[in-house]
């Protein structure tokens, strides 16, 4: 991963990797970390952006994988 990538981008990549590696519990924790990071409490100024398709895709992937797991 590049040093210039945002923390949220790195969390999104780790979240996908957790699902790819069959680690749903890790994916759960990473999604919680992502949610905290992009929230008003956890986000930072350099993370502020209006359009976050990668973040939205992570939440959609998580929902899809959780529904397929059950």
CHARMM-style PDB file with segment names, atoms N, HN, CA, C and O in Angstrom:
ATOM      1  N   UNK     1       0.830  -1.180   0.000  1.00  0.00      PROA
ATOM      2  CA  UNK     1       0.000   0.000   0.000  1.00  0.00      PROA
ATOM      3  C   UNK     1       0.874   1.243   0.000  1.00  0.00      PROA
ATOM      4  O   UNK     1       1.939   1.278   0.616  1.00  0.00      PROA
ATOM      5  N   UNK     2       0.407   2.245  -0.693  1.00  0.00      PROA
ATOM      6  HN  UNK     2      -0.459   2.216  -1.194  1.00  0.00      PROA
ATOM      7  CA  UNK     2       1.141   3.497  -0.770  1.00  0.00      PROA
ATOM      8  C   UNK     2       1.018   4.264   0.537  1.00  0.00      PROA
ATOM      9  O   UNK     2       0.007   4.168   1.234  1.00  0.00      PROA
ATOM     10  N   UNK     3       2.060   5.030   0.864  1.00  0.00      PROA
ATOM     11  HN  UNK     3       2.881   5.108   0.298  1.00  0.00      PROA
ATOM     12  CA  UNK     3       2.021   5.856   2.066  1.00  0.00      PROA
ATOM     13  C   UNK     3       1.034   7.002   1.928  1.00  0.00      PROA
ATOM     14  O   UNK     3       0.530   7.500   2.934  1.00  0.00      PROA
ATOM     15  N   UNK     4       0.745   7.432   0.703  1.00  0.00      PROA
ATOM     16  HN  UNK     4       1.154   7.027  -0.114  1.00  0.00      PROA
ATOM     17  CA  UNK     4      -0.136   8.578   0.504  1.00  0.00      PROA
ATOM     18  C   UNK     4      -1.620   8.216   0.591  1.00  0.00      PROA
ATOM     19  O   UNK     4      -2.468   9.108   0.618  1.00  0.00      PROA
ATOM     20  N   UNK     5      -1.939   6.945   0.634  1.00  0.00      PROA
ATOM     21  HN  UNK     5      -1.251   6.221   0.613  1.00  0.00      PROA
ATOM     22  CA  UNK     5      -3.347   6.552   0.704  1.00  0.00      PROA
ATOM     23  C   UNK     5      -3.920   6.904   2.059  1.00  0.00      PROA
ATOM     24  O   UNK     5      -3.219   6.868   3.070  1.00  0.00      PROA
ATOM     25  N   UNK     6      -5.181   7.240   2.073  1.00  0.00      PROA
ATOM     26  HN  UNK     6      -5.750   7.269   1.251  1.00  0.00      PROA
ATOM     27  CA  UNK     6      -5.873   7.569   3.313  1.00  0.00      PROA
ATOM     28  C   UNK     6      -6.023   6.319   4.165  1.00  0.00      PROA
ATOM     29  O   UNK     6      -6.038   5.196   3.661  1.00  0.00      PROA
ATOM     30  N   UNK     7      -6.132   6.542   5.469  1.00  0.00      PROA
ATOM     31  HN  UNK     7      -6.119   7.454   5.879  1.00  0.00      PROA
ATOM     32  CA  UNK     7      -6.338   5.433   6.391  1.00  0.00      PROA
ATOM     33  C   UNK     7      -7.607   4.675   6.022  1.00  0.00      PROA
ATOM     34  O   UNK     7      -7.630   3.445   6.072  1.00  0.00      PROA
ATOM     35  N   UNK     8      -8.660   5.395   5.654  1.00  0.00      PROA
ATOM     36  HN  UNK     8      -8.642   6.394   5.613  1.00  0.00      PROA
ATOM     37  CA  UNK     8      -9.912   4.721   5.292  1.00  0.00      PROA
ATOM     38  C   UNK     8      -9.712   3.783   4.102  1.00  0.00      PROA
ATOM     39  O   UNK     8     -10.318   2.713   4.052  1.00  0.00      PROA
ATOM     40  N   UNK     9      -8.866   4.174   3.140  1.00  0.00      PROA
ATOM     41  HN  UNK     9      -8.374   5.043   3.181  1.00  0.00      PROA
ATOM     42  CA  UNK     9      -8.587   3.305   1.993  1.00  0.00      PROA
ATOM     43  C   UNK     9      -7.884   2.024   2.440  1.00  0.00      PROA
ATOM     44  O   UNK     9      -8.157   0.939   1.927  1.00  0.00      PROA
ATOM     45  N   UNK    10      -6.986   2.169   3.393  1.00  0.00      PROA
ATOM     46  HN  UNK    10      -6.764   3.050   3.810  1.00  0.00      PROA
ATOM     47  CA  UNK    10      -6.265   1.003   3.901  1.00  0.00      PROA
ATOM     48  C   UNK    10      -7.187   0.078   4.689  1.00  0.00      PROA
ATOM     49  O   UNK    10      -7.058  -1.143   4.610  1.00  0.00      PROA
ATOM     50  N   UNK    11      -8.109   0.652   5.444  1.00  0.00      PROA
ATOM     51  HN  UNK    11      -8.213   1.644   5.509  1.00  0.00      PROA
ATOM     52  CA  UNK    11      -9.074  -0.165   6.194  1.00  0.00      PROA
ATOM     53  C   UNK    11      -9.985  -0.900   5.220  1.00  0.00      PROA
ATOM     54  O   UNK    11     -10.281  -2.079   5.418  1.00  0.00      PROA
ATOM     55  N   UNK    12     -10.436  -0.211   4.164  1.00  0.00      PROA
ATOM     56  HN  UNK    12     -10.196   0.747   4.003  1.00  0.00      PROA
ATOM     57  CA  UNK    12     -11.288  -0.838   3.146  1.00  0.00      PROA
ATOM     58  C   UNK    12     -10.557  -2.025   2.519  1.00  0.00      PROA
ATOM     59  O   UNK    12     -11.145  -3.093   2.350  1.00  0.00      PROA
ATOM     60  N   UNK    13      -9.288  -1.849   2.177  1.00  0.00      PROA
ATOM     61  HN  UNK    13      -8.810  -0.981   2.315  1.00  0.00      PROA
ATOM     62  CA  UNK    13      -8.504  -2.937   1.574  1.00  0.00      PROA
ATOM     63  C   UNK    13      -8.342  -4.105   2.546  1.00  0.00      PROA
ATOM     64  O   UNK    13      -8.457  -5.265   2.151  1.00  0.00      PROA
ATOM     65  N   UNK    14      -8.077  -3.798   3.810  1.00  0.00      PROA
ATOM     66  HN  UNK    14      -7.984  -2.856   4.131  1.00  0.00      PROA
ATOM     67  CA  UNK    14      -7.932  -4.849   4.818  1.00  0.00      PROA
ATOM     68  C   UNK    14      -9.257  -5.574   5.039  1.00  0.00      PROA
ATOM     69  O   UNK    14      -9.269  -6.786   5.254  1.00  0.00      PROA
ATOM     70  N   UNK    15     -10.361  -4.849   4.988  1.00  0.00      PROA
ATOM     71  HN  UNK    15     -10.350  -3.865   4.813  1.00  0.00      PROA
ATOM     72  CA  UNK    15     -11.698  -5.440   5.144  1.00  0.00      PROA
ATOM     73  C   UNK    15     -11.956  -6.459   4.039  1.00  0.00      PROA
ATOM     74  O   UNK    15     -12.407  -7.572   4.307  1.00  0.00      PROA
ATOM     75  N   UNK    16     -11.670  -6.074   2.799  1.00  0.00      PROA
ATOM     76  HN  UNK    16     -11.304  -5.169   2.581  1.00  0.00      PROA
ATOM     77  CA  UNK    16     -11.867  -7.003   1.682  1.00  0.00      PROA
ATOM     78  C   UNK    16     -10.954  -8.218   1.828  1.00  0.00      PROA
ATOM     79  O   UNK    16     -11.378  -9.347   1.578  1.00  0.00      PROA
ATOM     80  N   UNK    17      -9.715  -7.995   2.229  1.00  0.00      PROA
ATOM     81  HN  UNK    17      -9.370  -7.079   2.432  1.00  0.00      PROA
ATOM     82  CA  UNK    17      -8.762  -9.087   2.423  1.00  0.00      PROA
ATOM     83  C   UNK    17      -9.248 -10.049   3.511  1.00  0.00      PROA
ATOM     84  O   UNK    17      -9.084 -11.263   3.389  1.00  0.00      PROA
ATOM     85  N   UNK    18      -9.841  -9.508   4.564  1.00  0.00      PROA
ATOM     86  HN  UNK    18      -9.974  -8.522   4.663  1.00  0.00      PROA
ATOM     87  CA  UNK    18     -10.376 -10.360   5.627  1.00  0.00      PROA
ATOM     88  C   UNK    18     -11.456 -11.281   5.081  1.00  0.00      PROA
ATOM     89  O   UNK    18     -11.478 -12.469   5.401  1.00  0.00      PROA
ATOM     90  N   UNK    19     -12.356 -10.741   4.255  1.00  0.00      PROA
ATOM     91  HN  UNK    19     -12.338  -9.775   3.995  1.00  0.00      PROA
ATOM     92  CA  UNK    19     -13.393 -11.601   3.660  1.00  0.00      PROA
ATOM     93  C   UNK    19     -12.749 -12.624   2.723  1.00  0.00      PROA
ATOM     94  O   UNK    19     -13.109 -13.801   2.742  1.00  0.00      PROA
ATOM     95  N   UNK    20     -11.795 -12.171   1.902  1.00  0.00      PROA
ATOM     96  HN  UNK    20     -11.502 -11.214   1.887  1.00  0.00      PROA
ATOM     97  CA  UNK    20     -11.131 -13.082   0.965  1.00  0.00      PROA
ATOM     98  C   UNK    20     -10.428 -14.224   1.692  1.00  0.00      PROA
ATOM     99  O   UNK    20     -10.359 -15.347   1.192  1.00  0.00      PROA
ATOM    100  N   UNK    21      -9.907 -13.919   2.880  1.00  0.00      PROA
ATOM    101  HN  UNK    21      -9.963 -13.007   3.286  1.00  0.00      PROA
ATOM    102  CA  UNK    21      -9.176 -14.933   3.666  1.00  0.00      PROA
ATOM    103  C   UNK    21     -10.089 -15.743   4.575  1.00  0.00      PROA
ATOM    104  O   UNK    21      -9.610 -16.592   5.327  1.00  0.00      PROA
ATOM    105  N   UNK    22     -11.395 -15.497   4.521  1.00  0.00      PROA
ATOM    106  HN  UNK    22     -11.784 -14.807   3.911  1.00  0.00      PROA
ATOM    107  CA  UNK    22     -12.330 -16.264   5.345  1.00  0.00      PROA
ATOM    108  C   UNK    22     -12.285 -15.902   6.813  1.00  0.00      PROA
ATOM    109  O   UNK    22     -12.415 -16.769   7.678  1.00  0.00      PROA
ATOM    110  N   UNK    23     -12.098 -14.614   7.100  1.00  0.00      PROA
ATOM    111  HN  UNK    23     -11.992 -13.910   6.398  1.00  0.00      PROA
ATOM    112  CA  UNK    23     -12.020 -14.140   8.483  1.00  0.00      PROA
ATOM    113  C   UNK    23     -13.136 -13.125   8.750  1.00  0.00      PROA
ATOM    114  O   UNK    23     -12.867 -11.930   8.868  1.00  0.00      PROA
ATOM    115  N   UNK    24     -14.388 -13.595   8.847  1.00  0.00      PROA
ATOM    116  HN  UNK    24     -14.606 -14.567   8.751  1.00  0.00      PROA
ATOM    117  CA  UNK    24     -15.502 -12.665   9.017  1.00  0.00      PROA
ATOM    118  C   UNK    24     -15.457 -11.877  10.324  1.00  0.00      PROA
ATOM    119  O   UNK    24     -15.920 -10.737  10.367  1.00  0.00      PROA
ATOM    120  N   UNK    25     -14.913 -12.458  11.384  1.00  0.00      PROA
ATOM    121  HN  UNK    25     -14.537 -13.384  11.349  1.00  0.00      PROA
ATOM    122  CA  UNK    25     -14.819 -11.732  12.653  1.00  0.00      PROA
ATOM    123  C   UNK    25     -13.875 -10.530  12.527  1.00  0.00      PROA
ATOM    124  O   UNK    25     -14.130  -9.465  13.088  1.00  0.00      PROA
ATOM    125  N   UNK    26     -12.794 -10.719  11.788  1.00  0.00      PROA
ATOM    126  HN  UNK    26     -12.586 -11.585  11.332  1.00  0.00      PROA
ATOM    127  CA  UNK    26     -11.859  -9.617  11.539  1.00  0.00      PROA
ATOM    128  C   UNK    26     -12.531  -8.565  10.666  1.00  0.00      PROA
ATOM    129  O   UNK    26     -12.369  -7.367  10.899  1.00  0.00      PROA
ATOM    130  N   UNK    27     -13.285  -9.009   9.659  1.00  0.00      PROA
ATOM    131  HN  UNK    27     -13.416  -9.982   9.470  1.00  0.00      PROA
ATOM    132  CA  UNK    27     -14.007  -8.071   8.791  1.00  0.00      PROA
ATOM    133  C   UNK    27     -14.992  -7.234   9.605  1.00  0.00      PROA
ATOM    134  O   UNK    27     -15.144  -6.039   9.350  1.00  0.00      PROA
ATOM    135  N   UNK    28     -15.657  -7.846  10.575  1.00  0.00      PROA
ATOM    136  HN  UNK    28     -15.533  -8.816  10.781  1.00  0.00      PROA
ATOM    137  CA  UNK    28     -16.586  -7.109  11.444  1.00  0.00      PROA
ATOM    138  C   UNK    28     -15.866  -5.979  12.178  1.00  0.00      PROA
ATOM    139  O   UNK    28     -16.343  -4.845  12.219  1.00  0.00      PROA
ATOM    140  N   UNK    29     -14.724  -6.304  12.750  1.00  0.00      PROA
ATOM    141  HN  UNK    29     -14.337  -7.226  12.717  1.00  0.00      PROA
ATOM    142  CA  UNK    29     -13.971  -5.309  13.523  1.00  0.00      PROA
ATOM    143  C   UNK    29     -13.449  -4.205  12.614  1.00  0.00      PROA
ATOM    144  O   UNK    29     -13.478  -3.031  12.981  1.00  0.00      PROA
ATOM    145  N   UNK    30     -12.975  -4.574  11.437  1.00  0.00      PROA
ATOM    146  HN  UNK    30     -12.952  -5.528  11.138  1.00  0.00      PROA
ATOM    147  CA  UNK    30     -12.484  -3.567  10.499  1.00  0.00      PROA
ATOM    148  C   UNK    30     -13.603  -2.640  10.037  1.00  0.00      PROA
ATOM    149  O   UNK    30     -13.382  -1.442   9.860  1.00  0.00      PROA
ATOM    150  N   UNK    31     -14.791  -3.180   9.841  1.00  0.00      PROA
ATOM    151  HN  UNK    31     -14.970  -4.153   9.984  1.00  0.00      PROA
ATOM    152  CA  UNK    31     -15.909  -2.326   9.443  1.00  0.00      PROA
ATOM    153  C   UNK    31     -16.266  -1.364  10.574  1.00  0.00      PROA
ATOM    154  O   UNK    31     -16.593  -0.206  10.317  1.00  0.00      PROA
ATOM    155  N   UNK    32     -16.208  -1.824  11.807  1.00  0.00      PROA
ATOM    156  HN  UNK    32     -15.942  -2.765  12.016  1.00  0.00      PROA
ATOM    157  CA  UNK    32     -16.444  -0.932  12.946  1.00  0.00      PROA
ATOM    158  C   UNK    32     -15.387   0.168  12.984  1.00  0.00      PROA
ATOM    159  O   UNK    32     -15.704   1.329  13.243  1.00  0.00      PROA
ATOM    160  N   UNK    33     -14.139  -0.194  12.727  1.00  0.00      PROA
ATOM    161  HN  UNK    33     -13.881  -1.137  12.517  1.00  0.00      PROA
ATOM    162  CA  UNK    33     -13.056   0.796  12.707  1.00  0.00      PROA
ATOM    163  C   UNK    33     -13.281   1.803  11.582  1.00  0.00      PROA
ATOM    164  O   UNK    33     -13.059   2.999  11.768  1.00  0.00      PROA
ATOM    165  N   UNK    34     -13.713   1.336  10.438  1.00  0.00      PROA
ATOM    166  HN  UNK    34     -13.893   0.365  10.287  1.00  0.00      PROA
ATOM    167  CA  UNK    34     -13.990   2.220   9.316  1.00  0.00      PROA
ATOM    168  C   UNK    34     -15.115   3.185   9.649  1.00  0.00      PROA
ATOM    169  O   UNK    34     -15.030   4.381   9.369  1.00  0.00      PROA
ATOM    170  N   UNK    35     -16.161   2.655  10.244  1.00  0.00      PROA
ATOM    171  HN  UNK    35     -16.230   1.683  10.471  1.00  0.00      PROA
ATOM    172  CA  UNK    35     -17.296   3.489  10.630  1.00  0.00      PROA
ATOM    173  C   UNK    35     -16.855   4.574  11.617  1.00  0.00      PROA
ATOM    174  O   UNK    35     -17.243   5.734  11.477  1.00  0.00      PROA
ATOM    175  N   UNK    36     -16.065   4.209  12.587  1.00  0.00      PROA
ATOM    176  HN  UNK    36     -15.750   3.267  12.701  1.00  0.00      PROA
ATOM    177  CA  UNK    36     -15.563   5.168  13.556  1.00  0.00      PROA
ATOM    178  C   UNK    36     -14.677   6.210  12.884  1.00  0.00      PROA
ATOM    179  O   UNK    36     -14.781   7.404  13.165  1.00  0.00      PROA
ATOM    180  N   UNK    37     -13.820   5.752  12.009  1.00  0.00      PROA
ATOM    181  HN  UNK    37     -13.736   4.782  11.781  1.00  0.00      PROA
ATOM    182  CA  UNK    37     -12.867   6.650  11.368  1.00  0.00      PROA
ATOM    183  C   UNK    37     -13.547   7.698  10.498  1.00  0.00      PROA
ATOM    184  O   UNK    37     -13.120   8.853  10.484  1.00  0.00      PROA
ATOM    185  N   UNK    38     -14.584   7.326   9.780  1.00  0.00      PROA
ATOM    186  HN  UNK    38     -14.931   6.388   9.791  1.00  0.00      PROA
ATOM    187  CA  UNK    38     -15.231   8.286   8.879  1.00  0.00      PROA
ATOM    188  C   UNK    38     -16.350   9.069   9.558  1.00  0.00      PROA
ATOM    189  O   UNK    38     -16.960   9.946   8.944  1.00  0.00      PROA
ATOM    190  N   UNK    39     -16.617   8.758  10.811  1.00  0.00      PROA
ATOM    191  HN  UNK    39     -16.122   8.046  11.309  1.00  0.00      PROA
ATOM    192  CA  UNK    39     -17.639   9.514  11.541  1.00  0.00      PROA
ATOM    193  C   UNK    39     -17.076  10.855  11.981  1.00  0.00      PROA
ATOM    194  O   UNK    39     -15.871  11.088  11.895  1.00  0.00      PROA
ATOM    195  N   UNK    40     -17.927  11.711  12.440  1.00  0.00      PROA
ATOM    196  HN  UNK    40     -18.907  11.521  12.511  1.00  0.00      PROA
ATOM    197  CA  UNK    40     -17.495  13.026  12.915  1.00  0.00      PROA
ATOM    198  C   UNK    40     -16.540  12.898  14.085  1.00  0.00      PROA
ATOM    199  O   UNK    40     -15.627  13.711  14.229  1.00  0.00      PROA
ATOM    200  N   UNK    41     -16.733  11.897  14.917  1.00  0.00      PROA
ATOM    201  HN  UNK    41     -17.475  11.237  14.800  1.00  0.00      PROA
ATOM    202  CA  UNK    41     -15.872  11.716  16.084  1.00  0.00      PROA
ATOM    203  C   UNK    41     -14.504  11.198  15.662  1.00  0.00      PROA
ATOM    204  O   UNK    41     -13.482  11.688  16.144  1.00  0.00      PROA
ATOM    205  N   UNK    42     -14.472  10.218  14.773  1.00  0.00      PROA
ATOM    206  HN  UNK    42     -15.302   9.820  14.382  1.00  0.00      PROA
ATOM    207  CA  UNK    42     -13.214   9.564  14.440  1.00  0.00      PROA
ATOM    208  C   UNK    42     -12.523  10.081  13.205  1.00  0.00      PROA
ATOM    209  O   UNK    42     -11.334   9.821  13.025  1.00  0.00      PROA
ATOM    210  N   UNK    43     -13.222  10.808  12.340  1.00  0.00      PROA
ATOM    211  HN  UNK    43     -14.188  11.019  12.486  1.00  0.00      PROA
ATOM    212  CA  UNK    43     -12.604  11.274  11.105  1.00  0.00      PROA
ATOM    213  C   UNK    43     -11.654  12.431  11.335  1.00  0.00      PROA
ATOM    214  O   UNK    43     -11.757  13.163  12.319  1.00  0.00      PROA
ATOM    215  N   UNK    44     -10.737  12.576  10.412  1.00  0.00      PROA
ATOM    216  HN  UNK    44     -10.653  11.982   9.612  1.00  0.00      PROA
ATOM    217  CA  UNK    44      -9.792  13.669  10.485  1.00  0.00      PROA
ATOM    218  C   UNK    44     -10.003  14.596   9.294  1.00  0.00      PROA
ATOM    219  O   UNK    44     -10.654  14.221   8.319  1.00  0.00      PROA
ATOM    220  N   UNK    45      -9.456  15.803   9.373  1.00  0.00      PROA
ATOM    221  HN  UNK    45      -8.927  16.107  10.165  1.00  0.00      PROA
ATOM    222  CA  UNK    45      -9.641  16.769   8.297  1.00  0.00      PROA
ATOM    223  C   UNK    45      -9.182  16.227   6.953  1.00  0.00      PROA
ATOM    224  O   UNK    45      -9.864  16.423   5.947  1.00  0.00      PROA
ATOM    225  N   UNK    46      -8.036  15.548   6.917  1.00  0.00      PROA
ATOM    226  HN  UNK    46      -7.482  15.389   7.734  1.00  0.00      PROA
ATOM    227  CA  UNK    46      -7.560  15.050   5.628  1.00  0.00      PROA
ATOM    228  C   UNK    46      -8.372  13.862   5.126  1.00  0.00      PROA
ATOM    229  O   UNK    46      -8.164  13.411   3.999  1.00  0.00      PROA
ATOM    230  N   UNK    47      -9.278  13.354   5.923  1.00  0.00      PROA
ATOM    231  HN  UNK    47      -9.448  13.721   6.838  1.00  0.00      PROA
ATOM    232  CA  UNK    47     -10.162  12.273   5.500  1.00  0.00      PROA
ATOM    233  C   UNK    47     -11.490  12.806   4.973  1.00  0.00      PROA
ATOM    234  O   UNK    47     -12.256  12.063   4.361  1.00  0.00      PROA
ATOM    235  N   UNK    48     -11.763  14.070   5.203  1.00  0.00      PROA
ATOM    236  HN  UNK    48     -11.141  14.674   5.700  1.00  0.00      PROA
ATOM    237  CA  UNK    48     -13.054  14.615   4.810  1.00  0.00      PROA
ATOM    238  C   UNK    48     -13.163  14.638   3.287  1.00  0.00      PROA
ATOM    239  O   UNK    48     -12.305  15.188   2.597  1.00  0.00      PROA
ATOM    240  N   UNK    49     -14.207  14.047   2.790  1.00  0.00      PROA
ATOM    241  HN  UNK    49     -14.905  13.600   3.351  1.00  0.00      PROA
ATOM    242  CA  UNK    49     -14.487  14.048   1.366  1.00  0.00      PROA
ATOM    243  C   UNK    49     -15.968  13.773   1.195  1.00  0.00      PROA
ATOM    244  O   UNK    49     -16.574  13.066   1.999  1.00  0.00      PROA
ATOM    245  N   UNK    50     -16.543  14.328   0.155  1.00  0.00      PROA
ATOM    246  HN  UNK    50     -16.050  14.902  -0.499  1.00  0.00      PROA
ATOM    247  CA  UNK    50     -17.980  14.182  -0.071  1.00  0.00      PROA
ATOM    248  C   UNK    50     -18.326  12.827  -0.668  1.00  0.00      PROA
ATOM    249  O   UNK    50     -19.296  12.191  -0.258  1.00  0.00      PROA
ATOM    250  N   UNK    51     -17.545  12.395  -1.621  1.00  0.00      PROA
ATOM    251  HN  UNK    51     -16.757  12.912  -1.955  1.00  0.00      PROA
ATOM    252  CA  UNK    51     -17.831  11.160  -2.339  1.00  0.00      PROA
ATOM    253  C   UNK    51     -16.916  10.060  -1.826  1.00  0.00      PROA
ATOM    254  O   UNK    51     -15.694  10.183  -1.916  1.00  0.00      PROA
ATOM    255  N   UNK    52     -17.488   8.986  -1.287  1.00  0.00      PROA
ATOM    256  HN  UNK    52     -18.480   8.886  -1.214  1.00  0.00      PROA
ATOM    257  CA  UNK    52     -16.688   7.900  -0.736  1.00  0.00      PROA
ATOM    258  C   UNK    52     -17.170   6.557  -1.281  1.00  0.00      PROA
ATOM    259  O   UNK    52     -17.676   5.728  -0.525  1.00  0.00      PROA
ATOM    260  N   UNK    53     -17.016   6.339  -2.591  1.00  0.00      PROA
ATOM    261  HN  UNK    53     -16.605   7.013  -3.204  1.00  0.00      PROA
ATOM    262  CA  UNK    53     -17.534   5.082  -3.161  1.00  0.00      PROA
ATOM    263  C   UNK    53     -16.867   3.839  -2.588  1.00  0.00      PROA
ATOM    264  O   UNK    53     -17.509   2.798  -2.455  1.00  0.00      PROA
ATOM    265  N   UNK    54     -15.574   3.938  -2.246  1.00  0.00      PROA
ATOM    266  HN  UNK    54     -15.052   4.784  -2.354  1.00  0.00      PROA
ATOM    267  CA  UNK    54     -14.881   2.773  -1.697  1.00  0.00      PROA
ATOM    268  C   UNK    54     -15.440   2.397  -0.328  1.00  0.00      PROA
ATOM    269  O   UNK    54     -15.596   1.218  -0.011  1.00  0.00      PROA
ATOM    270  N   UNK    55     -15.736   3.410   0.473  1.00  0.00      PROA
ATOM    271  HN  UNK    55     -15.609   4.368   0.215  1.00  0.00      PROA
ATOM    272  CA  UNK    55     -16.303   3.173   1.802  1.00  0.00      PROA
ATOM    273  C   UNK    55     -17.707   2.592   1.668  1.00  0.00      PROA
ATOM    274  O   UNK    55     -18.057   1.627   2.348  1.00  0.00      PROA
ATOM    275  N   UNK    56     -18.504   3.186   0.785  1.00  0.00      PROA
ATOM    276  HN  UNK    56     -18.219   3.969   0.233  1.00  0.00      PROA
ATOM    277  CA  UNK    56     -19.857   2.668   0.558  1.00  0.00      PROA
ATOM    278  C   UNK    56     -19.814   1.235   0.050  1.00  0.00      PROA
ATOM    279  O   UNK    56     -20.642   0.410   0.437  1.00  0.00      PROA
ATOM    280  N   UNK    57     -18.851   0.937  -0.817  1.00  0.00      PROA
ATOM    281  HN  UNK    57     -18.179   1.607  -1.132  1.00  0.00      PROA
ATOM    282  CA  UNK    57     -18.714  -0.423  -1.342  1.00  0.00      PROA
ATOM    283  C   UNK    57     -18.338  -1.407  -0.237  1.00  0.00      PROA
ATOM    284  O   UNK    57     -18.787  -2.553  -0.250  1.00  0.00      PROA
ATOM    285  N   UNK    58     -17.521  -0.970   0.716  1.00  0.00      PROA
ATOM    286  HN  UNK    58     -17.157  -0.039   0.726  1.00  0.00      PROA
ATOM    287  CA  UNK    58     -17.143  -1.847   1.835  1.00  0.00      PROA
ATOM    288  C   UNK    58     -18.368  -2.213   2.668  1.00  0.00      PROA
ATOM    289  O   UNK    58     -18.534  -3.369   3.058  1.00  0.00      PROA
ATOM    290  N   UNK    59     -19.223  -1.233   2.939  1.00  0.00      PROA
ATOM    291  HN  UNK    59     -19.088  -0.294   2.622  1.00  0.00      PROA
ATOM    292  CA  UNK    59     -20.435  -1.522   3.706  1.00  0.00      PROA
ATOM    293  C   UNK    59     -21.367  -2.446   2.920  1.00  0.00      PROA
ATOM    294  O   UNK    59     -21.987  -3.336   3.503  1.00  0.00      PROA
ATOM    295  N   UNK    60     -21.471  -2.246   1.611  1.00  0.00      PROA
ATOM    296  HN  UNK    60     -20.968  -1.523   1.138  1.00  0.00      PROA
ATOM    297  CA  UNK    60     -22.310  -3.114   0.777  1.00  0.00      PROA
ATOM    298  C   UNK    60     -21.747  -4.531   0.742  1.00  0.00      PROA
ATOM    299  O   UNK    60     -22.500  -5.500   0.846  1.00  0.00      PROA
ATOM    300  N   UNK    61     -20.426  -4.660   0.597  1.00  0.00      PROA
ATOM    301  HN  UNK    61     -19.814  -3.873   0.513  1.00  0.00      PROA
ATOM    302  CA  UNK    61     -19.796  -5.979   0.599  1.00  0.00      PROA
ATOM    303  C   UNK    61     -20.048  -6.691   1.917  1.00  0.00      PROA
ATOM    304  O   UNK    61     -20.372  -7.879   1.939  1.00  0.00      PROA
ATOM    305  N   UNK    62     -19.899  -5.968   3.004  1.00  0.00      PROA
ATOM    306  HN  UNK    62     -19.636  -5.003   2.986  1.00  0.00      PROA
ATOM    307  CA  UNK    62     -20.085  -6.566   4.321  1.00  0.00      PROA
ATOM    308  C   UNK    62     -21.518  -7.094   4.475  1.00  0.00      PROA
ATOM    309  O   UNK    62     -21.737  -8.210   4.948  1.00  0.00      PROA
ATOM    310  N   UNK    63     -22.462  -6.285   4.074  1.00  0.00      PROA
ATOM    311  HN  UNK    63     -22.284  -5.379   3.690  1.00  0.00      PROA
ATOM    312  CA  UNK    63     -23.867  -6.700   4.165  1.00  0.00      PROA
ATOM    313  C   UNK    63     -24.117  -7.948   3.315  1.00  0.00      PROA
ATOM    314  O   UNK    63     -24.789  -8.883   3.752  1.00  0.00      PROA
ATOM    315  N   UNK    64     -23.573  -7.953   2.104  1.00  0.00      PROA
ATOM    316  HN  UNK    64     -23.028  -7.194   1.748  1.00  0.00      PROA
ATOM    317  CA  UNK    64     -23.747  -9.096   1.199  1.00  0.00      PROA
ATOM    318  C   UNK    64     -23.105 -10.359   1.772  1.00  0.00      PROA
ATOM    319  O   UNK    64     -23.711 -11.431   1.762  1.00  0.00      PROA
ATOM    320  N   UNK    65     -21.881 -10.225   2.270  1.00  0.00      PROA
ATOM    321  HN  UNK    65     -21.389  -9.355   2.279  1.00  0.00      PROA
ATOM    322  CA  UNK    65     -21.178 -11.393   2.796  1.00  0.00      PROA
ATOM    323  C   UNK    65     -21.860 -11.924   4.050  1.00  0.00      PROA
ATOM    324  O   UNK    65     -21.943 -13.138   4.239  1.00  0.00      PROA
ATOM    325  N   UNK    66     -22.344 -11.040   4.903  1.00  0.00      PROA
ATOM    326  HN  UNK    66     -22.276 -10.055   4.750  1.00  0.00      PROA
ATOM    327  CA  UNK    66     -23.040 -11.474   6.125  1.00  0.00      PROA
ATOM    328  C   UNK    66     -24.328 -12.215   5.756  1.00  0.00      PROA
ATOM    329  O   UNK    66     -24.665 -13.215   6.391  1.00  0.00      PROA
ATOM    330  N   UNK    67     -25.050 -11.740   4.741  1.00  0.00      PROA
ATOM    331  HN  UNK    67     -24.777 -10.928   4.225  1.00  0.00      PROA
ATOM    332  CA  UNK    67     -26.291 -12.405   4.360  1.00  0.00      PROA
ATOM    333  C   UNK    67     -26.020 -13.750   3.686  1.00  0.00      PROA
ATOM    334  O   UNK    67     -26.822 -14.675   3.810  1.00  0.00      PROA
ATOM    335  N   UNK    68     -24.912 -13.865   2.983  1.00  0.00      PROA
ATOM    336  HN  UNK    68     -24.260 -13.114   2.882  1.00  0.00      PROA
ATOM    337  CA  UNK    68     -24.541 -15.146   2.376  1.00  0.00      PROA
ATOM    338  C   UNK    68     -24.051 -16.159   3.393  1.00  0.00      PROA
ATOM    339  O   UNK    68     -24.179 -17.367   3.196  1.00  0.00      PROA
ATOM    340  N   UNK    69     -23.485 -15.652   4.491  1.00  0.00      PROA
ATOM    341  HN  UNK    69     -23.381 -14.670   4.651  1.00  0.00      PROA
ATOM    342  CA  UNK    69     -22.949 -16.514   5.540  1.00  0.00      PROA
ATOM    343  C   UNK    69     -24.071 -17.203   6.307  1.00  0.00      PROA
ATOM    344  O   UNK    69     -23.915 -18.341   6.749  1.00  0.00      PROA
ATOM    345  N   UNK    70     -25.195 -16.522   6.465  1.00  0.00      PROA
ATOM    346  HN  UNK    70     -25.322 -15.597   6.106  1.00  0.00      PROA
ATOM    347  CA  UNK    70     -26.314 -17.065   7.258  1.00  0.00      PROA
ATOM    348  C   UNK    70     -27.214 -17.947   6.463  1.00  0.00      PROA
ATOM    349  OT1 UNK    70     -28.192 -18.472   6.994  1.00  0.00      PROA
TER     350      UNK     70
END
